[in-house]
């Protein structure tokens, strides 16, 4: 799997959450986005607190909405022990 970008340390804006980083890793692994573009988008994320990292990648035209959506649905989901019966 591609290396995950490191969350930014901006105190005013929460860094991209783990789910977004997993989506970005899938996109990079599949060649849908360059790792440098993900890092660039993370820097811009601090200036756009109303959006997510994947939405910002789409808005910048760095990845298609279709690719982002597919990667979001295919990312691994952490199992919830409370959800098990």
VOKOL-364316 format. One record per residue (C-alpha): residue in one letter; x, y, z. Coordinates in steps of 0.02 Angstrom, whole numbers, plus 50000, padded with zeros to 5 digits. Layout:
# VOKOL-364316
AXYZ
...
***
This chain:
# VOKOL-364316
X500005000050000
X500615017549965
X501315027650109
X499995037850198
X500275056550203
X500635062550377
X499265072950458
X499665091350467
X500015098950637
X498925114450610
X498075117850776
X496675128250696
X496115114350577
X495985095950619
X497085085350507
X496345073250383
X495595058750476
X496165040750456
X494755036450335
X495255050650217
X497075045250225
X496565027450181
X495585033850030
X497075044249974
X498225029249994
X497055018749884
X496985032549754
X498885034049752
X499105015149747
X497975014149594
X498865028449508
X497355039949517
X498295053649609
X500115057749640
X500765057249818
X501435075049795
X499685081049750
X498975073249909
X500295082250012
X499895098549922
X498035096249955
X498395092850140
X499285109650151
X497795118150069
X496605109250186
X497125121150325
X496385135450222
X494745126350184
X494045120450351
X492325117050276
X492925102950165
X493745085850175
X495375080350097
X494535069649964
X493295083349921
X494735095549903
X495655083549785
X494085082849678
X493835101649682
X495635104549628
X495385092549483
X496745080949547
X495585065849554
X493895062149478
X492355061549588
X492045043949526
X493775037949578
X493615046049748
X491905038149777
X492485020949723
X493995022049838
X492915027749983
X491785012649963
X493245000549946
X494295006650092
X494474994650238
X493284998250379
X493844995150558
X492834981550640
X491744986650786
X491714974150928
X490124982150997
X489254978950830
X489564960250836
X488164949250898
***
